């Protein structure tokens, strides 16, 4: 009979952590079951599946999941595993399909998860299959401010209760405009660290003057910002709030200046200021004066896997994480709004330039790990036959 190992996770007197919690396979397995198997997990954004029958491939912990929008516009999070022999039914990142076909034996599922077709059902199974019980395994799905969350736990609290007062801060970015936000990306890479390291890093500003020195120097040169030092960092007006296990960094920015985001330069500052001024009446109507004009959300994490805004930290092993990084861009067109708003619907050219600039900044600043080239060469609708993607229209 095995002996249960005990862990002194933290020494209250010294604050020291037991390093095994970052590397021990048994601890990691417990976390996958008791945290990632029960918590609300950030899995994507509604803008990734804007149209009927759109899908996006993501993860819940180590489990591959298909985020779909069915023919009625409802969202689903489906385990990407055929109920017959466990083969994946989708093998590309995104696309548009009414059905997903397993490329092993041809079992086919609707995009709401229901089993739709079994080849030779009468001959192989004597018409005795209980089809309603053999659909793709589905997680609970709820959204907040366009961000899609899912949980395997049927008895989990509501997403609203899980997020708690963290919503008050998230609104300043994700509920800022009538049309919501759009997720651009993702960029993908592997981080050779435990998942808890990425969560902890979101509230760690101590590392910035060292780890991001090259980025700070670029900002000094091109934006005229003063050189960043540890003294400056300790004197920062930024504040930390810990709500329901979520880590929030924010600052009081009562200066009528545009929200500093990556991409601001001397040449583009005017455009950011114009956007800030033009949209402020709408933002103030939605959020009130305090949050619209003063509260600026910084680094934050939504426990356990939402980090730095729209980045998904997805565990693969005790010392490896897959990261899907999105950029939260200006809003899409509000429902029922047919007029083109110059501050909505960024063009495809702008999207490409923005993502390329984001990529260059991350490489220069040390803000990116080993890149993981996972993307399939084409979305489902342009693949020749269902075999390459597992999707069938």
N, C-alpha and C positions, 0 to 999 in steps of 0.2 A: 504494500500500500504506500503510495507516494506521500511525501511530507509537504504540506503547504508552506511556501516560503513567505516570510513576513518582510515588509519593507517599511523602514522609517523614512517616508518620503521627504520629510523636512525636520530639521532639528530646530524647535522653536527658539532655543536660547541663542543659536548662532545664525540661523537662516540658511544653513547648508542643506543642499539637496543630495539625495541618494542618486548617484550618477546612473545606477542601473535602470532608472525609469526612462532613460533615453536610449537604451540599447538592449535590454533584456527581452528576448522573444516572448516569454510568458506574460510580461507586463503589457507588451504591445497587443498580444492576442486578447487579453482582458479588455483593453481599451477599444479594440475593434468591436467586441461584443457589447460592452456595457455603455460605451459612449457613442461610437459611430453607428451602432446597431439600434440606438434608442433616441438620440438627440435629433433636433431639426438641423438638417444640413443644407447649406447653400449649394444649389446645383446648377444655377444659370440665371437667365433673365428672360422675361417675356418677349423682348425684342429679338431674341435668337430664333423664335418660332412665331413670326408675325402673322403668317398666313395659315389658312386651313390646310391640314395634312403636312405641315412642316415638322421636322424633327431635328434634334441636336443630341449628339452623343456626349455623355458626361459620366460622372462617377459619384457613388455614395460610399465613402471609405474606399475599400478595394473593389467594390462591386460595380461592374459596368452597367450603366443605366441609360435608357433612351427617354429623353424629354420630348413628348409629342403634343401636338395640337390636333385633336381629332376632327371629324367632319362637322361637328356641332360647335367647334371652337373651344372645347374643354381641354385642359392640360392634364397630362398623365406622366408619371415617372415609372417606367417599366424595366424590370430587370432584364438585361440583354442576355437571356439564356433560354434556349428552346426547352420546353418541358419534356421533350422526348429523350434526348441524349445529352443535353447541356451545351450544345453548340451555340455560338453566338449567332443571332439573326440579323444584326447590323454590323457592318465592318468598315464604315466610313464615318466621317465626323458629322455631317449634316446633309439635309436634302429635303425632298418633298415626296411622300409616298403614302398611299392608302393602306398598304399592307407590307409586312416584312416576312420574307421566306427564308427558312433555314436551309442552308446549302448542303446539308448532310442527307436528309431524307425528304425534304420538300414540305415539311409542315409549315403552314402559312398562318400568320396572325394579322388581325386588323390593327390599326394604329391606336385603338383604345385597349389593346391587349387581348381581345377575345380570339380564341382559336377559330380560324375561318375555313381551313381546308387541310385534310389529311389524305395524301395519295393512297389509293387502294384500301380505304378504310374498311370496306365490307370484307375484302379478302384477307387483310392482315389482322383486323381486329373484330371481325364478325359483327360490325356495326354496334359494338358494345362499349365504345369509348364514352366516358362522361365528359363531353366537350366543355360544359360550363365550368368545370373544375380544373381544366387544363389550359387556361389562358396564361399569358405571361404574368409573372408575379408583379403586383403593383404596390407601390408605396403611397402613403398619404401625401398630398400636395397642397400647399397653401402659398400665397404670394403676399409680399409687402413692398409697396412702392415699386412694383415691377420686378423685384428680385424673387426668384423661385426657390422655395425651400421644400424639402421632402424628408419624411421619416418613415422607418419601418415599424415604429411602435404604434400600435392601435390605441394604446392608452396614454399616449403623450398629451401634454396640455396643448392648448391652441397655440398657433404661432404668435399671436398677439401677446399672450401671456409669457411665452418663452423669450421674446425680444424685450418685453417690458419697456422701461423708459429709454432704452437705446433708440427706440423709434423717433423720439424727440430730436435726437442729433442726426439720425439718418435722413430725416426729412429735409435737412438743409442742403443736401445734395440730390437725393433720389426723388424727392417730392417737390422740388423747387419750381418746376414749370407745369403748366396745364397738360402738356403733351408727354410728361414723364421724361425718362432718359433712354438712351440707346446704348447697348453694349457692343463695342467694336472689338473684333478679335475672334478667337484668342491667340495669343502667343503662348508657346509651350516650352517648358524645360523641366529637367530633373534637378532636384536639390538633394545632395547627399547628407541629409539631416533628418532627425526625428521630427514628427509633425508638431510636437509641442514647441520646438525651437522657433518655428515660423510664427506661431501664435504669440509667444513671448516677445519676439522681435518687434511686434507692432506697438508695444508700449515702451520700447527701449530707445530713447533718443540719445543715450550716452555714447552709442557707437558712431553717430552720424559724422562728427568732425574727422574721424579716422577712416571709417569704411567708405564714406562718400566724399573724400577729400577732392578727388578729380572733378566731381560734379560741382562741388562748392566753388572751386577755382574757376570753372567755366561760367558760373553765375556771377562771380565777381567781375570777370572780364567783360561779359556780354550784357549783364543787367545792372552793373554798377553796385551790386550788393557788397557790403563790407565783408572782408575775409571771415570765415566761420572758425571759431575756436571753441574749446570746451568751456571757457568762461562765458562766452555768448550763449552757449547751449544751456548752461545752468541758470542763466539769468532770463531765459526765455519766458514770455508771458503765457505760453501754452499750459493748459491744465489737463489733468487726467481724471476720468470718471470710470468707475467699474460698476457696471449695472448688469445684474442677472448673470454674472460670469463673463460679460462682454467688456472689452477694453476700448475706451473712447479717448482720443486726444482732440482737444479743441482749443481755440483761442478767441478772445474778444477782439474783433477787428473793426472797431468803430472809426473807419478812415475813408469810407466811400470809395475804396479801391477795389478793382476786380479781384475775384478769387484767384490767387496764384495757383496756376496749374502748369505742368510741364508743357513747354511750347511757347511760353511768353518770352519775348526778346524785345530789344529796343525798337525793332522794326514792327513788331506785331502788337505792342502794348496798347496802341491807339484802338485797335480792333477789339481787344478785350475790354477796354474801358467803354467803348460804344455799346458793346453787348451788355455789359453790367448796367449801364444807365438806362438802356432801352427796355430791358426786361425787369428792372426793379419794381415798377408798379404791380406787375403780375405777381412777382415773388412776394412782395409785401402783402398783397391781398391773400395769398395762400398761407403764408407762415407768420404774419405779424411783423411789426417793426423790429423787435429784438432779434429774432432768428434770421430775418431777411438781411439786416444790415450789420449785425454784430457777431453772430455765432458762426465761426468758420471751422468746419470739421477737418481734422487732420488725420493722421494714421489711426486706424482702428481695426479691431477684429471682432467678428461675430462668432462666438464659440460654437463648434470647435474648428471650423474649416474655412470661414470667410475672413480673408486678411486683406489689409491695405485697399479697402474699397471693393472692387470687383475682381478679386483674385481668389481662385479656389485652390486650397491646399489639400491635396488628395493623397493619403498615405498609400505607399506601395510595400513598405517593409519597415522594420524598426529604425533603419537609418537611411530611408529614401522616401522622398515625396515627389509626386507629379504636381506641377503648378500650371493652371490655366489662367492666364492674365488677360483681363478685358479692360478696355478704356471706356469709362462712362462719358459719353458725348452728349451734345445738345439734343433736345427733345425731338421726337417725331411729331407728325401732325396730330393734333388733338382730334378725338373722334367727332365727326360731323363738320370739321373745319376743312373746307375745300380750297381756301385761298393759300397761296404759297407765302409762308413767313420766312424772310431772309435769315431769321435766327433759328429756324427749324430745318429738319431734313438736310443734313450735310451731304454734299455731293459725293459720288464715288471717288472722284479725284481727291477731294479733301480727306476722305477716309483713308485712302492709300498713303497720302503724304503724312497724315497724322500718325498712322501705325508705324511707318518707316522712321519718323522722327522719334517716336517713343522707343523704338528698338535701339536706335543709335544712342539715345540718352542712357538707356539701361546698361548697355555695354560699356559706355564711358565711365559710368558712376559705380561700377561694380554691383549693380542692382539686379543682376541676372545670373543664374547658374548655368549648368550645362544644358544646352538646347536639346530638345527632344523632337525630332522631325517625324511626327505621327500622322500628319494630315494626308488623307487620301487624295489622289490626283484630280478627282472630279466628284461633284455631288451626285446623289443617286439618280436624279432624273436624266443625267447625260451619260450614264454608264450603259454599255452595250449588254443588256440582259441583267437579271437580278443577281447573278453569281458574284460579281465584284463587290457589291455592297450589301446584298441581302435584302434590298428594298425592291418592291414591285408595285408599280402603279396600277 
